[in-house]
Amino acid sequence: MNETMGDVCRELQRVTEASFIAIAEWDGETRKIKWTYALNPMTDKYKRMEISYGYGVAGKVMQTGRPFACKHRNQLTDEITKYPIILAEKLQSFLAVPLVNTKIFDSVLLIGYRESHPLPDTQILQEYLTRIVSQLKRKEALS
């Protein structure tokens, strides 16, 4: 049986005790970033979000190519309204990391917590990042 994106994300959610897991991808046609996968969303608002490069959590990660960790949303330097996924999912803390696919940093993994919780160590995420990138490549090959 082939592993699915859902399988990987459910396992990651269990290991990190996350409230919410999501993946954002760059859409070359619209030239926007879209949340294409979410595990345990509160609403379906993520499906309608289109974020510009450099804006929001995913946009900042794609722009810098570096993880974006926030231990508590009160520590964000920008207004919370600049982070629509954080507002929509009522996240209190999160870790967003770039995923290297066929292009450089064209997707982002978001691990979020709705309650106070320590952020996962990026070292334990490596295996999951590799598996998620593999799923993204498989999806790309099918489209």
C-alpha positions in Angstrom: 0.0 0.0 0.0 1.3 3.4 -0.9 1.7 6.1 1.7 -0.5 9.2 1.3 0.0 12.8 2.3 -2.7 12.2 4.9 -0.8 9.3 6.4 2.4 11.3 6.7 0.6 14.3 8.2 -1.4 12.3 10.7 1.8 10.6 11.9 3.5 14.0 12.1 0.5 15.4 14.0 0.7 12.5 16.5 4.5 12.9 17.0 4.4 16.7 17.4 1.0 16.8 19.2 0.0 19.5 16.8 -3.5 20.9 16.6 -3.2 21.7 12.9 -1.0 20.7 10.0 -1.1 22.4 6.7 0.8 22.7 3.4 1.0 25.8 1.2 2.2 25.7 -2.4 3.2 28.3 -4.9 0.7 28.4 -7.8 2.5 29.5 -10.9 -0.7 30.3 -12.8 -2.1 32.8 -10.3 1.3 33.7 -8.9 -0.1 33.3 -5.4 0.5 30.9 -2.6 -2.4 28.6 -1.7 -3.0 26.3 1.2 -3.5 23.0 -0.6 -3.7 20.6 2.3 -4.9 20.9 5.9 -5.3 18.3 8.7 -7.8 19.2 11.4 -8.9 22.6 10.2 -11.5 24.5 12.1 -13.1 25.8 8.9 -12.6 25.6 5.2 -11.3 29.2 5.0 -7.8 28.0 4.2 -9.1 26.7 0.8 -10.0 30.3 -0.3 -6.8 32.0 0.9 -4.5 33.3 -1.8 -1.4 34.9 -0.3 1.2 37.0 -2.1 4.9 36.1 -2.0 6.4 37.6 1.1 3.1 38.0 2.9 1.7 35.8 5.7 3.4 32.8 7.2 3.9 30.8 4.0 5.0 33.9 2.0 7.6 34.8 4.5 9.0 31.3 4.6 9.2 31.1 0.8 10.8 34.6 0.6 13.5 33.8 3.2 13.9 30.0 2.6 14.2 29.7 6.4 11.9 28.3 9.1 9.5 30.7 10.9 9.0 29.8 14.5 6.5 31.7 16.8 6.3 30.5 20.4 3.3 32.8 21.0 1.3 34.9 18.5 1.7 37.9 20.7 5.4 37.9 19.8 4.7 38.5 16.1 6.2 41.8 15.0 3.5 42.5 12.3 -0.2 42.9 13.0 -2.0 39.5 13.4 -4.2 40.4 10.4 -1.1 39.9 8.2 -1.3 36.2 9.1 -4.7 35.0 7.9 -4.1 31.3 8.5 -3.1 32.0 12.1 -6.4 34.0 12.6 -8.6 31.6 10.8 -7.3 28.5 12.7 -6.9 30.4 16.1 -3.3 29.3 16.4 -1.4 30.4 19.4 2.0 29.1 18.3 3.4 27.6 15.2 6.4 26.4 13.2 6.5 26.8 9.4 9.3 25.3 7.4 10.2 25.4 3.7 9.9 22.3 1.6 12.3 21.9 -1.3 10.5 20.3 -4.2 11.4 20.6 -7.9 11.8 24.3 -7.5 13.5 26.1 -4.6 11.2 26.5 -1.6 7.9 26.3 -3.5 6.0 24.9 -0.6 5.7 25.3 3.2 4.7 23.0 6.0 2.9 24.6 8.9 2.6 22.9 12.3 0.3 24.8 14.6 -1.0 24.7 18.1 -4.2 26.2 19.4 -3.1 25.9 23.0 0.2 26.8 24.6 2.7 24.0 23.6 6.4 23.8 23.0 7.4 23.9 19.3 8.9 20.7 17.8 12.6 20.5 17.2 13.4 20.8 13.5 15.7 17.8 13.7 12.9 15.4 14.4 11.0 16.8 11.4 13.6 15.9 8.8 12.2 12.4 8.1 8.7 13.9 7.7 9.9 16.7 5.4 11.5 14.2 3.1 8.3 12.1 3.0 6.1 15.1 2.4 8.3 16.3 -0.5 8.0 12.8 -1.9 4.2 13.1 -1.8 4.3 16.6 -3.4 6.5 15.2 -6.2 4.1 12.3 -6.8 1.2 14.8 -6.9 3.1 17.0 -9.4 3.9 14.0 -11.6 0.2 13.1 -11.8 -0.9 16.5 -12.8 
